[in-house]
Amino acid sequence: MSNIVIRNLTVEEMQDYYDRVHGGRGAYINRGALETWNPQIRNGEIKLPPEFACVSEGKVFTWDDVKQKRRERQKEILKQKRSSYGQIQKKPLYVWVFWCPGINDFIYRGWWTYLVGFGRDYRGGGFKGNVAGKLMEDLFRLFPLVEPNLFETNLDEWMKRFIEKHHRGTWCGKPQGKAPVWAEVTGGCVGRILERTEWPS
C-alpha cells in the first residue's frame, strides 16, 4: 500500500485516492470491505466520506448513487412487466413430476405435476398450482404414457411412467421427472401447452 496519509476524504478525493492506489482497477468493493481490509482505513489514517457506498469498476459511488441505480432498475423491471401484461407469450417451460412424502407423512403427500420456467413456477389451474384440467389433458396428449380410459384418468400411473421415462435427479430422496415443452403464457398463468421440445445442448 501507498504511504499517503489523508484524513476525512471527500468523494472526489476518494476517487482520486482509489485511482492512484489501485490504478482505477477493481470490479466491486463495498464500504464494509474497505474498512475491513484496507489497513490505512482500518487504522484510522484515512476517514471515508460518510456518503461513500462502494467502488464498482473503478468508479466511486455514493449512497444516493446506489439508491438512484436501484430506482432505475425497479423502473425498468416495472416497464417490462407492464409491456407484457395481458399479452400471450410463447415460452419454454418444463414439466416437473415428483412424489411428495408429505408433512408428517400426511399434508401434501402424493404425486405432483408443475410447470416451471426460468426462475419461477407457473400456475397450472389446480391445488397449489398443480397442473390440472385442460393443461393435464395437453400433457396426456403430448406424453401418451397410459392408455385412455373412459372411466379413469390413470393420473397416478401416468406420473409414475413420466418419471421412469424422463428421470432427472431426485427430490426428497425420490426419483423425479422433467421434460421441456413450449407453452402459451399470460402473466403467471399457462393457457396451453403447445408441444414437446428438447433440452438445450
Steps between C-alpha positions, in 0.01 A plus 500: 500500500597863448632708792252780421330623816170679442220570744133575444495435127236657280340287229721669238812435710383144554483449123845656455644288782351182355632582152854563631519201732312247291545643152124518450482122504257279689160359417310571824583574864260640759558725799507216752764311305723808472467570872595138573782434256668838436749549786514880466123526525479235771767679708332838469767659280234557234138590571249404234239762408171412675313498167740247344331166420722296269740487208378326185720454193737763633231766563404630844127493578314683778191370680294736285656345188409152624141603575470659157630183335245295693218735398605476135517121519157476667357737239639283218362179657158664541512618139573148379217357711251759372607444139421129524188530720202327341704386200516137396863394471653176380751386762720197565399325823558156641262246646607395849350184651594378848377311803460701821529296824289766671531694823467253788436236230163662428477866386574537125589131477466362149587553135546853368545648153620856449594725210825683564664786309819697545506595867129445569211254511189550288149435623357182354139550603493249785558497876819687595572565132500130414424424133135403450208513256573603142875530563509143630319393184771676298765301687314173445494583127867601477625221725276197419626273775176323597205363306196732498226376730142625486442447873841583652763764442790268591673815625715333766611235253581769241717689751687182599572422136598861430769476768623169359516642147636848582698437818727792598640493852310467827275704728470415872702187427254375236545494118350795316415556135555810286431568132510829302197638317384815323195671648279806461535716811312810616660655806543212746236275343545236232222495241612209284788255484586502131768244429792303631853619443859404586726611784761758394829335407 
